[in-house]
């Protein structure tokens, strides 16, 4: 797994406020230095690594994106306390808070109606959140991209590029992409 370093100001802010790294995303407010540092990183448009085919990737401190197999063995990620499953329900693991959203990877599926509940779940987690679907490519990537758009007030293109830099294999299906673009116009 590739781990990318965050700007120094992010870690300084976390240390100064005494916030554990796994909880920082939900504590960030729009006026904080941490928010602005993370937003700048999202907007910097890093190029994706062509060699990364990991079963999961860290998108932000406290936010992972990946596949169903990793969710079944979630204790591989010791800081994960919450799992958002965008697929058929899987067997829950003791000590982990689960939220399931049943969606097929089909362009006709409506994802926007699930965004509020999913984003609230991610944002209210007291530890790290693992978001997954079957392969961590379309459904779960759609939710993570949408979350970044919502949390950091960035465009679809900016959020997509940021997530793709962390997990190059993402590819929301055309219907999900269209809904994310529509969501971008709604939140303005």
Backbone as CSV, one residue per row, in Angstrom:
resi,resn,N_x,N_y,N_z,CA_x,CA_y,CA_z,C_x,C_y,C_z
1,UNK,0.833,-1.179,0.000,0.000,0.000,0.000,0.874,1.238,0.000
2,UNK,0.575,2.185,-0.887,1.281,3.457,-0.913,0.707,4.370,0.150
3,UNK,1.568,4.998,0.909,1.102,5.988,1.866,1.715,7.309,1.467
4,UNK,0.877,8.277,1.238,1.310,9.589,0.819,1.364,10.502,2.037
5,UNK,2.347,11.351,2.116,2.437,12.256,3.251,1.517,13.450,3.037
6,UNK,0.982,13.948,4.121,0.130,15.121,4.076,0.962,16.362,4.352
7,UNK,0.466,17.520,3.968,1.198,18.742,4.259,1.447,18.884,5.760
8,UNK,2.564,19.483,6.095,2.958,19.647,7.493,1.887,20.370,8.296
9,UNK,1.226,21.350,7.692,0.212,22.112,8.416,-0.926,21.213,8.902
10,UNK,-1.246,20.156,8.170,-2.302,19.240,8.593,-1.899,18.556,9.886
11,UNK,-0.702,18.002,9.940,-0.271,17.310,11.142,-0.092,18.265,12.314
12,UNK,0.422,19.482,12.046,0.560,20.461,13.118,-0.790,20.806,13.707
13,UNK,-1.771,20.968,12.842,-3.117,21.281,13.310,-3.680,20.138,14.137
14,UNK,-3.460,18.901,13.684,-3.959,17.747,14.418,-3.311,17.656,15.790
15,UNK,-2.011,17.871,15.847,-1.293,17.791,17.119,-1.754,18.907,18.055
16,UNK,-1.872,20.118,17.511,-2.270,21.253,18.341,-3.657,21.068,18.934
17,UNK,-4.549,20.468,18.190,-5.913,20.280,18.664,-6.106,18.953,19.382
18,UNK,-5.074,18.112,19.446,-5.157,16.836,20.152,-6.109,15.854,19.509
19,UNK,-6.281,15.910,18.198,-7.222,15.034,17.501,-6.466,13.836,16.940
20,UNK,-6.874,12.601,17.295,-6.241,11.430,16.693,-6.427,11.461,15.170
21,UNK,-5.416,11.023,14.439,-5.458,11.078,12.982,-6.690,10.387,12.414
22,UNK,-7.151,9.287,13.023,-8.301,8.564,12.497,-9.597,9.353,12.642
23,UNK,-9.629,10.358,13.503,-10.855,11.119,13.736,-10.848,12.481,13.063
24,UNK,-9.746,12.882,12.473,-9.608,14.267,12.061,-10.624,14.698,11.020
25,UNK,-10.996,13.828,10.089,-11.884,14.246,9.006,-13.211,14.758,9.549
26,UNK,-13.799,14.055,10.512,-15.091,14.486,11.032,-14.988,15.744,11.880
27,UNK,-13.810,16.078,12.380,-13.630,17.257,13.232,-13.300,18.517,12.433
28,UNK,-12.976,18.375,11.177,-12.539,19.502,10.368,-13.732,20.393,10.026
29,UNK,-13.573,21.697,10.288,-14.604,22.657,9.922,-14.086,23.512,8.784
30,UNK,-14.990,24.160,8.088,-14.611,24.946,6.915,-13.677,26.109,7.226
31,UNK,-13.601,26.561,8.444,-12.744,27.692,8.788,-11.403,27.278,9.375
32,UNK,-11.163,25.985,9.503,-9.926,25.537,10.151,-8.760,25.462,9.160
33,UNK,-7.535,25.629,9.655,-6.357,25.482,8.797,-6.273,24.077,8.188
34,UNK,-6.721,23.073,8.932,-6.697,21.696,8.430,-7.580,21.560,7.200
35,UNK,-8.765,22.126,7.256,-9.698,22.091,6.119,-9.037,22.700,4.888
36,UNK,-8.454,23.872,5.049,-7.858,24.559,3.899,-6.637,23.818,3.364
37,UNK,-5.838,23.219,4.242,-4.684,22.438,3.789,-5.133,21.205,3.008
38,UNK,-6.151,20.513,3.512,-6.634,19.314,2.822,-7.286,19.690,1.499
39,UNK,-8.023,20.784,1.481,-8.660,21.237,0.243,-7.594,21.570,-0.802
40,UNK,-6.504,22.238,-0.375,-5.411,22.533,-1.306,-4.803,21.247,-1.863
41,UNK,-4.659,20.227,-1.015,-4.103,18.959,-1.494,-5.026,18.317,-2.524
42,UNK,-6.326,18.352,-2.273,-7.286,17.788,-3.226,-7.209,18.537,-4.550
43,UNK,-7.048,19.839,-4.485,-7.018,20.657,-5.698,-5.697,20.580,-6.458
44,UNK,-4.676,19.952,-5.875,-3.360,19.928,-6.514,-3.251,18.935,-7.672
45,UNK,-4.253,18.081,-7.873,-4.331,17.177,-9.035,-3.100,16.292,-9.232
46,UNK,-2.754,15.489,-8.237,-1.628,14.580,-8.392,-1.949,13.537,-9.469
47,UNK,-0.925,13.106,-10.173,-1.076,12.058,-11.180,-1.149,10.697,-10.486
48,UNK,-2.013,9.799,-10.961,-2.095,8.474,-10.345,-0.875,7.621,-10.659
49,UNK,-0.565,6.721,-9.747,0.497,5.760,-9.966,-0.061,4.604,-10.778
50,UNK,0.578,4.264,-11.879,0.071,3.211,-12.762,0.216,1.819,-12.164
51,UNK,1.060,1.650,-11.152,1.351,0.319,-10.629,0.480,-0.104,-9.443
52,UNK,-0.342,0.779,-8.920,-1.089,0.470,-7.711,-2.346,-0.337,-8.032
53,UNK,-2.393,-1.576,-7.606,-3.571,-2.436,-7.766,-3.925,-3.061,-6.426
54,UNK,-3.820,-2.270,-5.369,-4.069,-2.734,-4.011,-5.542,-3.090,-3.810
55,UNK,-5.816,-3.952,-2.835,-7.201,-4.294,-2.516,-7.867,-3.160,-1.739
56,UNK,-7.072,-2.266,-1.162,-7.604,-1.081,-0.497,-6.543,0.011,-0.510
57,UNK,-7.003,1.255,-0.362,-6.094,2.392,-0.334,-6.591,3.425,0.658
58,UNK,-5.655,4.097,1.297,-6.004,5.205,2.193,-6.204,6.447,1.339
59,UNK,-7.392,7.016,1.400,-7.704,8.218,0.632,-7.347,9.464,1.445
60,UNK,-7.741,9.455,2.699,-7.424,10.508,3.664,-7.083,9.815,4.976
61,UNK,-6.467,10.515,5.891,-6.321,9.894,7.218,-7.721,9.576,7.754
62,UNK,-7.945,8.340,8.084,-9.245,7.943,8.611,-10.279,7.581,7.561
63,UNK,-9.900,7.531,6.279,-10.845,7.163,5.217,-10.149,6.247,4.210
64,UNK,-10.638,5.008,4.130,-10.097,4.008,3.207,-11.149,3.639,2.172
65,UNK,-10.681,3.217,1.004,-11.539,2.765,-0.085,-11.003,1.436,-0.584
66,UNK,-11.886,0.444,-0.760,-11.390,-0.838,-1.231,-12.469,-1.839,-1.570
67,UNK,-12.072,-3.110,-1.537,-12.930,-4.193,-2.003,-13.602,-4.957,-0.859
68,UNK,-14.476,-5.880,-1.248,-15.243,-6.673,-0.291,-14.353,-7.621,0.514
69,UNK,-13.324,-8.189,-0.108,-12.452,-9.124,0.601,-11.777,-8.470,1.798
70,UNK,-11.321,-7.249,1.630,-10.708,-6.539,2.748,-11.747,-6.285,3.836
71,UNK,-12.980,-5.978,3.442,-14.045,-5.758,4.432,-14.296,-7.024,5.250
72,UNK,-14.184,-8.168,4.617,-14.376,-9.435,5.339,-13.250,-9.692,6.345
73,UNK,-12.106,-9.085,6.109,-10.944,-9.217,6.995,-10.526,-7.834,7.487
74,UNK,-11.493,-7.071,7.953,-11.282,-5.656,8.254,-10.232,-5.420,9.324
75,UNK,-9.950,-6.382,10.137,-8.949,-6.182,11.190,-7.534,-6.036,10.639
76,UNK,-7.368,-6.261,9.297,-6.081,-5.933,8.650,-5.791,-4.444,8.816
77,UNK,-6.846,-3.654,8.866,-6.723,-2.211,9.052,-7.081,-1.915,10.506
78,UNK,-6.093,-1.873,11.347,-6.328,-1.838,12.793,-7.080,-0.609,13.277
79,UNK,-7.024,0.503,12.540,-7.704,1.709,13.011,-9.141,1.838,12.531
80,UNK,-9.623,0.897,11.713,-10.985,0.983,11.189,-11.994,0.585,12.262
81,UNK,-12.928,1.497,12.508,-13.998,1.245,13.473,-15.370,1.233,12.810
82,UNK,-15.443,1.740,11.562,-16.706,1.848,10.832,-16.519,1.349,9.403
83,UNK,-17.531,0.654,8.899,-17.505,0.165,7.525,-18.790,0.592,6.829
84,UNK,-18.625,1.240,5.673,-19.754,1.590,4.808,-19.703,0.641,3.623
85,UNK,-20.693,-0.229,3.550,-20.732,-1.283,2.542,-21.744,-0.918,1.459
86,UNK,-21.258,-0.689,0.239,-22.127,-0.314,-0.881,-22.308,-1.555,-1.763
87,UNK,-22.936,-2.557,-1.212,-23.104,-3.846,-1.890,-24.050,-4.672,-1.030
88,UNK,-24.311,-5.878,-1.436,-25.120,-6.774,-0.620,-24.503,-6.880,0.763
89,UNK,-25.334,-7.083,1.777,-24.790,-7.194,3.131,-23.790,-8.347,3.249
90,UNK,-22.746,-8.128,4.058,-21.806,-9.194,4.357,-21.821,-9.420,5.866
91,UNK,-21.267,-10.515,6.282,-21.258,-10.847,7.703,-20.543,-9.756,8.492
92,UNK,-21.226,-9.256,9.502,-20.654,-8.193,10.324,-19.600,-8.758,11.268
93,UNK,-18.629,-7.919,11.589,-17.547,-8.299,12.487,-17.717,-7.550,13.793
94,UNK,-17.587,-8.259,14.885,-17.769,-7.684,16.219,-16.794,-6.522,16.432
95,UNK,-17.305,-5.451,17.016,-16.477,-4.300,17.321,-16.378,-3.284,16.197
96,UNK,-17.066,-3.529,15.093,-17.033,-2.614,13.958,-18.465,-2.155,13.685
97,UNK,-18.657,-0.851,13.539,-19.975,-0.298,13.226,-20.172,-0.386,11.713
98,UNK,-21.280,-0.984,11.290,-21.549,-1.208,9.876,-22.754,-0.415,9.405
99,UNK,-22.670,0.087,8.191,-23.825,0.664,7.497,-23.816,0.069,6.106
100,UNK,-24.941,-0.487,5.713,-25.046,-1.088,4.394,-25.999,-0.326,3.492
101,UNK,-25.594,-0.158,2.248,-26.442,0.433,1.213,-26.414,-0.542,0.046
102,UNK,-27.552,-1.141,-0.234,-27.605,-2.128,-1.314,-27.813,-1.438,-2.655
103,UNK,-26.798,-1.509,-3.497,-26.837,-0.940,-4.843,-26.158,-1.895,-5.815
104,UNK,-26.718,-2.012,-6.990,-26.038,-2.752,-8.060,-25.139,-1.772,-8.811
105,UNK,-24.100,-2.288,-9.424,-23.218,-1.445,-10.233,-23.844,-1.311,-11.613
106,UNK,-24.929,-0.560,-11.648,-25.706,-0.381,-12.868,-25.959,1.109,-13.065
107,UNK,-25.786,1.615,-14.277,-25.977,3.043,-14.518,-27.355,3.566,-14.100
108,UNK,-28.352,2.707,-14.048,-29.701,3.129,-13.681,-29.954,3.226,-12.187
109,UNK,-29.004,2.815,-11.369,-29.175,2.879,-9.912,-29.074,4.327,-9.440
110,UNK,-29.925,4.685,-8.489,-29.943,6.047,-7.952,-29.050,6.119,-6.713
111,UNK,-27.939,6.847,-6.829,-27.014,6.962,-5.703,-27.261,8.209,-4.871
112,UNK,-27.733,9.273,-5.489,-27.881,10.546,-4.781,-28.771,10.438,-3.555
113,UNK,-29.785,9.611,-3.614,-30.708,9.485,-2.483,-30.046,8.877,-1.249
114,UNK,-28.879,8.289,-1.420,-28.157,7.669,-0.303,-27.015,8.537,0.230
115,UNK,-26.713,9.634,-0.461,-25.559,10.447,-0.081,-25.664,11.015,1.336
116,UNK,-26.781,11.615,1.698,-26.881,12.243,3.023,-26.573,11.257,4.137
117,UNK,-27.210,10.101,4.095,-26.996,9.096,5.143,-25.554,8.595,5.141
118,UNK,-24.991,8.364,3.954,-23.614,7.863,3.862,-22.613,8.900,4.362
119,UNK,-22.784,10.148,3.968,-21.840,11.195,4.364,-21.930,11.469,5.859
120,UNK,-23.132,11.417,6.411,-23.299,11.582,7.849,-22.622,10.441,8.596
121,UNK,-22.763,9.221,8.086,-22.112,8.060,8.695,-20.594,8.237,8.716
122,UNK,-20.022,8.634,7.579,-18.569,8.829,7.493,-18.136,9.951,8.436
123,UNK,-18.846,11.053,8.385,-18.450,12.239,9.134,-18.601,12.076,10.644
124,UNK,-19.516,11.230,11.079,-19.745,11.072,12.515,-18.925,9.944,13.143
125,UNK,-18.174,9.217,12.332,-17.372,8.101,12.854,-16.317,8.613,13.815
126,UNK,-16.099,7.876,14.892,-15.088,8.247,15.891,-13.734,7.604,15.598
127,UNK,-13.643,6.843,14.530,-12.396,6.217,14.117,-12.347,6.214,12.600
128,UNK,-11.494,5.390,12.040,-11.353,5.324,10.590,-12.544,4.603,9.952
129,UNK,-12.865,5.001,8.725,-13.982,4.428,7.975,-13.439,3.726,6.733
130,UNK,-13.929,2.526,6.493,-13.587,1.762,5.288,-14.831,1.721,4.411
131,UNK,-14.745,2.263,3.200,-15.865,2.278,2.249,-15.546,1.257,1.172
132,UNK,-16.495,0.340,0.923,-16.207,-0.705,-0.061,-17.440,-1.093,-0.860
133,UNK,-17.158,-1.710,-1.998,-18.157,-2.411,-2.801,-17.498,-3.741,-3.170
134,UNK,-17.828,-4.315,-4.294,-17.222,-5.598,-4.645,-15.721,-5.462,-4.928
135,UNK,-15.361,-4.493,-5.792,-13.958,-4.352,-6.188,-13.336,-3.015,-5.779
136,UNK,-14.135,-2.105,-5.233,-13.602,-0.795,-4.861,-13.299,0.069,-6.061
137,UNK,-14.095,-0.084,-7.106,-13.821,0.626,-8.357,-14.932,1.603,-8.740
138,UNK,-16.188,1.200,-8.652,-17.278,2.038,-9.134,-18.175,2.553,-8.010
139,UNK,-18.918,1.675,-7.357,-19.889,2.105,-6.342,-19.240,2.840,-5.174
140,UNK,-18.294,2.196,-4.520,-17.673,2.820,-3.346,-16.868,4.058,-3.749
141,UNK,-16.236,4.027,-4.906,-15.501,5.207,-5.384,-16.457,6.378,-5.586
142,UNK,-17.654,6.097,-6.071,-18.662,7.141,-6.260,-18.985,7.815,-4.939
143,UNK,-19.154,7.027,-3.884,-19.480,7.586,-2.579,-18.314,8.370,-1.985
144,UNK,-17.106,7.897,-2.164,-15.938,8.610,-1.639,-15.740,9.922,-2.397
145,UNK,-15.890,9.902,-3.707,-15.790,11.132,-4.506,-16.863,12.124,-4.063
146,UNK,-18.095,11.635,-3.927,-19.187,12.502,-3.473,-18.920,13.083,-2.096
147,UNK,-18.363,12.260,-1.202,-18.046,12.726,0.147,-17.027,13.862,0.095
148,UNK,-15.974,13.719,-0.706,-14.973,14.784,-0.821,-15.586,16.057,-1.387
149,UNK,-16.484,15.915,-2.371,-17.171,17.073,-2.938,-17.966,17.783,-1.849
150,UNK,-18.653,16.998,-1.038,-19.510,17.535,0.027,-18.682,18.146,1.154
151,UNK,-17.687,17.434,1.619,-16.906,17.847,2.790,-15.983,19.022,2.495
152,UNK,-15.326,18.997,1.330,-14.306,19.990,1.022,-14.713,20.981,-0.059
153,UNK,-15.979,20.944,-0.464,-16.516,21.889,-1.445,-15.636,21.968,-2.700
154,UNK,-15.354,20.798,-3.261,-14.566,20.725,-4.489,-15.451,20.185,-5.609
155,UNK,-15.005,20.356,-6.830,-15.775,19.902,-7.986,-15.655,18.385,-8.160
156,UNK,-16.491,17.846,-9.023,-16.401,16.420,-9.348,-15.014,16.093,-9.881
157,UNK,-14.553,16.895,-10.826,-13.268,16.631,-11.469,-12.120,16.647,-10.460
158,UNK,-12.145,17.606,-9.542,-11.093,17.707,-8.537,-11.124,16.508,-7.580
159,UNK,-12.316,16.143,-7.124,-12.445,14.998,-6.214,-12.057,13.708,-6.921
160,UNK,-12.495,13.546,-8.168,-12.164,12.345,-8.940,-10.650,12.206,-9.085
161,UNK,-9.998,13.280,-9.493,-8.535,13.230,-9.681,-7.807,12.898,-8.387
162,UNK,-8.289,13.448,-7.274,-7.653,13.184,-5.993,-7.783,11.710,-5.616
163,UNK,-8.991,11.162,-5.741,-9.207,9.751,-5.394,-8.434,8.863,-6.360
164,UNK,-8.437,9.216,-7.634,-7.704,8.417,-8.630,-6.198,8.433,-8.354
165,UNK,-5.681,9.531,-7.821,-4.254,9.588,-7.476,-3.933,8.603,-6.355
166,UNK,-4.905,8.331,-5.499,-4.714,7.393,-4.397,-5.045,5.960,-4.804
167,UNK,-6.048,5.810,-5.687,-6.521,4.494,-6.125,-6.781,4.564,-7.634
168,UNK,-5.762,4.316,-8.450,-5.844,4.522,-9.899,-6.927,3.728,-10.619
169,UNK,-7.345,2.581,-10.071,-8.308,1.744,-10.778,-9.756,2.209,-10.651
170,UNK,-10.028,3.320,-9.949,-11.421,3.743,-9.817,-12.019,4.054,-11.185
171,UNK,-13.318,3.785,-11.309,-14.016,4.057,-12.557,-15.525,4.007,-12.317
172,UNK,-16.096,5.085,-11.771,-17.548,5.085,-11.587,-18.244,4.842,-12.930
173,UNK,-19.296,4.032,-12.908,-19.984,3.766,-14.175,-20.610,5.069,-14.688
174,UNK,-20.972,5.122,-15.984,-21.468,6.374,-16.581,-22.680,6.977,-15.856
175,UNK,-23.567,6.142,-15.350,-24.723,6.654,-14.617,-24.327,7.306,-13.306
176,UNK,-23.379,6.703,-12.590,-22.907,7.269,-11.327,-22.158,8.576,-11.588
177,UNK,-21.342,8.588,-12.649,-20.604,9.797,-12.992,-21.572,10.940,-13.312
178,UNK,-22.621,10.638,-14.072,-23.615,11.663,-14.407,-24.287,12.202,-13.142
179,UNK,-24.573,11.314,-12.193,-25.197,11.755,-10.946,-24.243,12.603,-10.103
180,UNK,-22.960,12.267,-10.108,-21.979,13.086,-9.391,-21.878,14.476,-10.028
181,UNK,-21.922,14.534,-11.346,-21.872,15.834,-12.029,-23.132,16.656,-11.711
182,UNK,-24.276,15.983,-11.646,-25.520,16.657,-11.272,-25.431,17.137,-9.820
183,UNK,-24.900,16.313,-8.941,-24.736,16.670,-7.533,-23.871,17.930,-7.402
184,UNK,-22.857,18.023,-8.230,-21.978,19.200,-8.216,-22.786,20.473,-8.499
185,UNK,-23.717,20.420,-9.424,-24.523,21.601,-9.748,-25.535,21.897,-8.650
186,UNK,-26.020,20.890,-7.967,-27.006,21.073,-6.894,-26.412,21.707,-5.657
187,UNK,-25.151,21.423,-5.386,-24.569,21.912,-4.131,-24.039,23.330,-4.227
188,UNK,-24.106,23.943,-5.401,-23.608,25.328,-5.567,-24.607,26.316,-5.026
